[in-house]
Amino acid sequence: MSRMPLEVDYLVVGAGAMGMAFTDTILHESDATIALVDRLDRPGGHWNHAYPFVRLHQPSAYYGVNSRPLGENRLDASGRNAGMMELAGAHEILAYFDTVLRRDFLPSGRVSWFPQCTCLCDSSVRLTATGATRQVKAGKVVDATYMKVQVPRVTPPNFEVAGAVTCVPPNGLATVGEAYRGFVVVGAGKTGIDSCLHLLDLGVAPDRITWIKPRESWLFDRAQMQPEGFGDHSLLDYILLQAQEIAASTSRADLFRRLETCGALVRIEPDIEPTMFRCATVSQAELADLRRIRNVVRLGRVQRLETTCITLDQGEVACHADTLFIDCTADGLEKRPTKPIFRDKRITLQTVRPCQQLFAAAMIGHVECAYADEAQKNALCVPVPHPDVTDDYLHMMRDIMRAQMAWAADPDLFQWLVMSRLDGLTTPGFRALLEGNGPAPAEQIVDTAQRAIENLGRFIESR
C-alpha cells in the first residue's frame, strides 16, 4: 500500500448493507470523499455468509440503497409469496451491492475502496493479507459495524455438541449429500422459519421434522405491508390500522387480541401466547406450511446435543442417531444498547425506525448532509433497539409514531422522506392524509396517533 496518507471527509468502517446505504446517500447528496473499508473482499456484510435459500422477509422495494432499485419492481407469480412484491435472495443481493460499488461508487472518483482490510484505532487501514498499512486522515469516522449482525455460518452453536452428532448451520442444508431419518431445527426465529420451509421444499415429510422453539412469536403478515400501489394494503395502511387498534384498546391483552383479530399480527400456534416479537414476516401460505410441522419441542433452549438425546433447559427429548441438526440460534438482530448517533467526529449507525436498518442508514446520511447542528441531528435520529420480546412491540410502535410525527413537522425532511425509495411509510399517500386529501382528515389521523401513543405509554408503565 502507498505510504502517502489518504485524506477523506468520511471513513466508513464496514461495507455491509447499512454502510453501503449510508455511503450512497453521502455520495449523492454532497461532494464529500469517502474511504470504505471492509474485512471481506466484497461488499454486502453478512449476506456473504448467508444460507443460499434465504430471501428477504419484507419486499425488495424497502431494501438496498436509495439511488438504485433492487429487483424488477414486480409481483411474484408463483410460490408462497405469489401476488406480492418480489423478495430478493442472497445471491441477488450480493450482486446488487457489487453493482452499486462498481457502477456507482468507484466511477464517482470520490470513493476509495479497501477490501480485506481492518481499520486500526489511529484510523489507519491494514491490509489483512500482507499487514501493510495506509494512513487515512478522515474528517469523520462512521461505524457501520455497531449493530453486529450475526449469522449461523460464522457463529458457533451456543450449546454443547457431542462428537458423533451432525450439527450444521442452515448453509449445510444446501449441500446435504445423504438422507437422514430425522431433521431437528433448533431456533424459532426467521432463520428457523426459513429452514423449516426449505426442508418441506426438499420433500421432507413434516413428521420427520422436529422444531425446537424456546419461544413462540408474533409475526407480521406480509400481505398487509406491500409498497403503495401494490396489493390491497400498503405499509402506510398497515401502520394506520395498528394505530387505530392501539388507540381503541383498553389493556395490553385487549390490544394484542385486537391486532390478531384485524390481521395486523399473526402467530403459528393460535392456542399458545407468544412471548417473542422480532419483526419476522410471513405470508399466509408460509404460515399454513409451518403449521404442518407438529413435532414441536417447547422445553426452553438446547443445552447439549447427543446422538440419541437432546438436553434442554426443562428436560430431555429422545432422538434417532441418524438425525441432522440445523443450528438457527445465532442472534442475527441483537438487541444492542443505544448510543448517540452523532458525537463529535464519529457517527454510529443504528436503526431510527425499528426493523428498517437500511432506511435508517440512508436517513442518517441525509441528516448528516442537510443539518449542521449536532443536537438537532441527534433529535431527528433517535436510535431504537431491535425488538426481542412481546412488550418490545409496544415500544416499537410508540417509537414509530413519535418519530413520524416529528419528521413530518420538518418540511424539508418530510419532502426527503416522501422521495426516499427505502421509506415505504412516508409515501405520497401519507402526504395526502396530512394535507387532508385522504379518507380521513389530518386532524383525525394526528388525534388517533396521539391516543395510540398515550395508550402505549400506559401499557408500558403497567408492566
C-alpha positions, 0 to 999 in steps of 0.5 A, a space after each residue: 500500500 502507498 505510504 502517502 496518507 489518504 485524506 477523506 471527509 468520511 471513513 466508513 468502517 464496514 461495507 455491509 448493507 447499512 454502510 453501503 446505504 449510508 455511503 450512497 446517500 453521502 455520495 449523492 447528496 454532497 461532494 464529500 470523499 469517502 474511504 470504505 473499508 471492509 474485512 471481506 473482499 466484497 461488499 454486502 456484510 453478512 449476506 456473504 455468509 448467508 444460507 443460499 435459500 434465504 430471501 428477504 422477509 419484507 419486499 425488495 422495494 424497502 431494501 438496498 440503497 436509495 439511488 438504485 432499485 433492487 429487483 424488477 419492481 414486480 409481483 411474484 407469480 408463483 410460490 408462497 409469496 405469489 401476488 406480492 412484491 418480489 423478495 430478493 435472495 442472497 445471491 441477488 443481493 450480493 450482486 446488487 451491492 457489487 453493482 452499486 460499488 462498481 457502477 456507482 461508487 468507484 466511477 464517482 472518483 470520490 470513493 476509495 475502496 479497501 477490501 480485506 482490510 481492518 481499520 486500526 484505532 489511529 484510523 489507519 487501514 491494514 491490509 489483512 493479507 500482507 499487514 501493510 498499512 495506509 494512513 487515512 486522515 478522515 474528517 469523520 469516522 462512521 461505524 457501520 459495524 455497531 449493530 453486529 449482525 450475526 449469522 449461523 455460518 460464522 457463529 458457533 452453536 451456543 450449546 454443547 455438541 457431542 462428537 458423533 452428532 451432525 450439527 450444521 448451520 442452515 448453509 449445510 442444508 444446501 449441500 446435504 449429500 445423504 438422507 437422514 431419518 430425522 431433521 431437528 431445527 433448533 431456533 424459532 426465529 426467521 432463520 428457523 422459519 426459513 429452514 423449516 420451509 426449505 426442508 418441506 421444499 426438499 420433500 421432507 415429510 413434516 413428521 420427520 421434522 422436529 422444531 425446537 422453539 424456546 419461544 413462540 412469536 408474533 409475526 407480521 403478515 406480509 400481505 398487509 405491508 406491500 409498497 403503495 400501489 401494490 396489493 390491497 394494503 400498503 405499509 402506510 395502511 398497515 401502520 394506520 390500522 395498528 394505530 387505530 387498534 392501539 388507540 381503541 384498546 383498553 389493556 395490553 391483552 385487549 390490544 394484542 387480541 385486537 391486532 390478531 383479530 384485524 390481521 395486523 399480527 399473526 402467530 403459528 400456534 393460535 392456542 399458545 401466547 407468544 412471548 417473542 416479537 422480532 419483526 419476522 414476516 410471513 405470508 399466509 401460505 408460509 404460515 399454513 406450511 409451518 403449521 404442518 410441522 407438529 413435532 414441536 419441542 417447547 422445553 426452553 433452549 438446547 443445552 447439549 446435543 447427543 446422538 440419541 438425546 437432546 438436553 434442554 433447559 426443562 428436560 430431555 427429548 429422545 432422538 434417532 442417531 441418524 438425525 441432522 441438526 440445523 443450528 438457527 440460534 445465532 442472534 442475527 438482530 441483537 438487541 444492542 444498547 443505544 448510543 448517540 448517533 452523532 458525537 463529535 467526529 464519529 457517527 454510529 449507525 443504528 436503526 431510527 425506525 425499528 426493523 428498517 436498518 437500511 432506511 435508517 442508514 440512508 436517513 442518517 446520511 441525509 441528516 448528516 448532509 442537510 443539518 449542521 447542528 449536532 443536537 438537532 441531528 441527534 433529535 431527528 435520529 433517535 436510535 431504537 433497539 431491535 425488538 426481542 420480546 412481546 412488550 418490545 412491540 409496544 415500544 416499537 410502535 410508540 417509537 414509530 409514531 413519535 418519530 413520524 410525527 416529528 419528521 413530518 413537522 420538518 418540511 424539508 425532511 418530510 419532502 426527503 422522506 416522501 422521495 426516499 425509495 427505502 421509506 415505504 411509510 412516508 409515501 405520497 399517500 401519507 402526504 395526502 392524509 396530512 394535507 387532508 386529501 385522504 379518507 380521513 382528515 389530518 386532524 383525525 389521523 394526528 388525534 388517533 396517533 396521539 391516543 395510540 401513543 398515550 395508550 402505549 405509554 400506559 401499557 408500558 408503565 403497567 408492566 
